Amino acid sequence: MELGLVGLGKMGGNMRERIRRAGHTVIGYDRNPDLADVHSLGELVGKLKAPRVVWVMVPAGGPTQATVDELAELLEPGDVVVDGGNSRWTDDERHAVELGIKGIGFVDCGVSGGVWGLENGYALMYGGSKEHVAKVQPIFDALKPEGEFGSVHAGKVGAGHFAKMVHNGIEYAMMQAYAEGWELLEKVDSVTDVREVFRSWQEGTVIRSWLLDLAVNALDDDEHLNKLRGFAADSGEGRWTVEAAIDNAVPLPAITASLFARFASRQDDSPQMKMIAALRNQFGGHAVEKK
């Protein structure tokens, strides 16, 4: 099928390549002309045959809203917009209504896979009506990892980004646990090779995971993480997860504590946050702050 893809950064660019490898046609637009196949959203829409599917991969909030607003004027009834960024689920509900008035479908899709997704595939969580999801399904199938699992129609509009938000909240807590354990091991005199202790956990233990593998990668690059400043940003999903927990009276002590730990990292050069920063760089290519 044909797909219009808006936003060709670290995630979007690799997604374009993976979809093309699966045999589909992708017409990409980005503000950076060196990355783009066309020079405007209008040109992108004009090159697609109806019914069109346009996938948006731009930062959440204002940039996504502006893109959806422009597409609402360019697309026609029967077309579908997919928001694959990290938007808040409440924004999805608004976008679905705004586009629905014009007969344009809307699907929200949480995408996980970071800089490794091109080769390994992307875990996908999407929300929307069965009719609209069906129009995008060949692209979901191209992006997902090989095998039975890795994608899910999570529910109605907003469900995809809500599921991805909770996924990221869990990710916060898991990274925090690894970081706390690493700092304690580094602190004591009796453990003389912390990196190899982490490496030994990669096989046969109940805490083995891809995040643990990435932690070992980071320690192989910088054994004591001395090159990093103990600062870790939060991209929004952790905050939204805690807010949703409060709204629904669901206790999330571990996720909440991990979010607050990131806030603490902005006050001191936290050893734990060196590991968090290293992990975020490993799986997502997120920027780190050097000393």
N, C-alpha and C positions, 0 to 999 in steps of 0.2 A: 504494500500500500504506500501512499504518499503521506508524508508528515511535514508540517512546518514546525521548526524548533527555534524558539526565541531565547537567547542566552547561551553562549558557547564558551563559558569559562571552564574551570577545572572539571566540573561535573558534566555540564552540557556538551562540551567538546568531545569528551570520551563517549558520552551516550550517543551522539551523532555517529561516531565511528562504529560502535557496537551494532546500532540499528542498521547501518549500511552493510555491515558484514553479514547480516541476516537476510540481505537481499531486498530491503525496502529502500525507497527513495526519500531522502531527507533534504529539505531546503532550509538552511539555517540563516538566522539573522542575529547580529550582535552589533552593539555600538562601535566595536572595534572593527574597522573595515578589513583588517588583515585576517580576521577569523570568519567573516561573513560570506555567504553565497549570494546574498542580495543586499541592497542598500537601504531598504525600508520595510516596515511591516506591510505597507500597501503592495510593494513588489512581491513580497513573500506570498500574501494571500492571492495575488493575481496569478501566480504560477501554479497554484494548487487546483486540482479538479474537485468540484463539489460532489458529495458532501465532504467538507474539509475537516481535518483534525489539526489543531495548532497546540503544541506543548510549550508551556512557559516555564523557563528555568532562570528566573531573575530573583534578586533579593526580596524577602518578604516585606510587606508594608507598602510604602509609597510606590516603589518601582513596579511591584506586581499590580497594584491598583491602576496605575497609569497605563500599563500594558493591556490589562483587561478592558479598560475604558476605550482604548483605541481599537482593539479587536472588535468590540461591540459595534463600532461604527463601520467596520470593514467586512465582517462576516455576514452570512445569510442564514435564514432558518434552515435547520437540519445540520449545520456545522457544530463542532464540539471544541471547547477549550479545555485543556488539561493544565492544572497548576501543579507542577512537580517540585516547586520550591519548598521552603520550610515555613509556609504560611500558618497563621493561627486558624484553627478550625472555624472560629466565628466569622472570619473573613470569607471563608469558603461559602458559608450559608448566604452571605450578602451577595457574593459574586454569582451564585447560582440564580438568585432572584433577579439580579440586574440583567443577566444574559437571557434568562428564561422569558422575560418580557418580550424579547426580540426573537424568540424561537430557537435560541442557540443553547446547546447543551453544555453542561459543566461537570467535570470530574476532577476531584482532588486526589493527588497521589503523593504519599510520603515515600521518599527514595533513600535507601541506605546502601552504602558501598564505597563511598569516598573515591580516592584516587585508584583503588584496586578494582573498581567495578568494571572497567573495560574488559579485563581478562576473566574475572571471576563472576561477573554478573551483578545485578543490583537487586536487593530485596525491595519488594514493592508492596505498599499498602494503599489501596485506593477505595474511594467512596463515590457513590453516585447511583443513578438508576441503571438497571440492567441494560436498557436500550442504549444509553450513552457509553457505558463500559464496553459493550460489545463492539462498538465502532473503533475502540482503541485497543482491543484485545491483541491483535497481531503485534503491536508495538510492545505491550506488556510481555508477551511471550518472547520477543527478541531480547528484551533487556534483562529478564530474570535469570538467575543461575540455572545451570543444567540440573535436571532431576525433578522430583515431584514437588519439592517445597520451594519457598522463596518469593511467592506472591500470594496476595489474598484480596478478595473483594470484601473489605471490612464492614461495609454497611452503606448507609445513605450518605449524602453529601456532608463532608466534614469528618467522616469516620476515618478516612485514610490519614489525614494530618493529625487527628487525635491519637490514632494508633502509633504513628511515628513519633509524636510528642512523648508518649509514655515510654516508647523504646529508648528515646534519648535520655529520659529521666532515669531509667534503669542503668543505662550506660554511665551516667554520672556516678551512681552509687558503686558500680563495679570498679570503675577507674579509681575512685576514692579508696576503696578497700585495698587494691593493689598498691596504691601510693603510700598508704599508712603502713602496710606491712613492710614495704621496701625501706621506708625511713627508719623503722624500728630495727631492722636487720643491719642497716648501715650504722646505727648508733652504738651497738654493743661491740665490745672488744673480742668476744669469743668467736663471732662469725667473721671469717677472714676473706670469703669470696662470695659476696652477695649475688653477683651476676650469675654464678654457677648454681646457686641455690634456686634462683628464679628459673634457670634453664632446666634444672632437674624436675621442676614441677610440670613441665610440658607433657610428660608422659605418665599415665597411670594415676594421677591425682584427681580429686574431685573438683579442684579449682582450675584445671586446664581449660584454656579458651583461646580464641583468636586474639583477644586483648592481651593475654599473657604472652603469646608469641610476639606481639608487637612490642611489649615491654622489653623482652629479650633483645629484639632488634635494636631498640633505642639504647640499651646498655652496651651492646656490641659497638655501637657508634661512639658512645661517650660513657665509659664504665660507671662513673660516679655522677654523671649529669652535671659536671662542673661548668660546662659551657653555657648552661641555660640559667635564666633568671626564673625564680619560683613564682611565676605569674601565669594564671590561666583565665582566659575570657569565658563568658557564657554567651551562647548564641540565641537565647530566648526560650528554647523549648523546656529547659529545666525550670525556669520561673513559671511558665505556663502550666507545667505539670503540677507544681505545688499549688498554684492558684486554683486549678481544677479540683485538686484534692480537698482544699478548704471549702470550695463551693459544694462538694458532694459529701463532706464529712467523712473522708477516707483518710486514715492515718498513714502518712508516708515518712516516718522518721529518718530512714537511711537516705532517701533521695533528697529530703529537705536539708539534712545535715551536709550532704555533699555539695549542694548549691551554696550554702552559707560558707563552706570551706573555700570555695572559689572567691567569694567576696573577701575573705580573710587574706587571700593571696595578694590582694591589691594593696595591703598595708605593710606586709613584710616579705622578705625573700624566703618563701616557704619551701623547705626541701620536698614536701609532698607534692607541691604544685609543679616542681620540676618534672616529676614523673607524669603528672596529668598533662602538662604541656607537651612532653615527649610523645605520649600516646596519641594526643590529638593530631600532632604533626605526622605520626606514622600512618594512621588510618585515613585521615582526611586531607592531609597536606596543609593543615591550618598553620598559620604563621606562629613562630616562636620568637620570644624576646631574648636576645643574647646579652650576656653581661657586658 
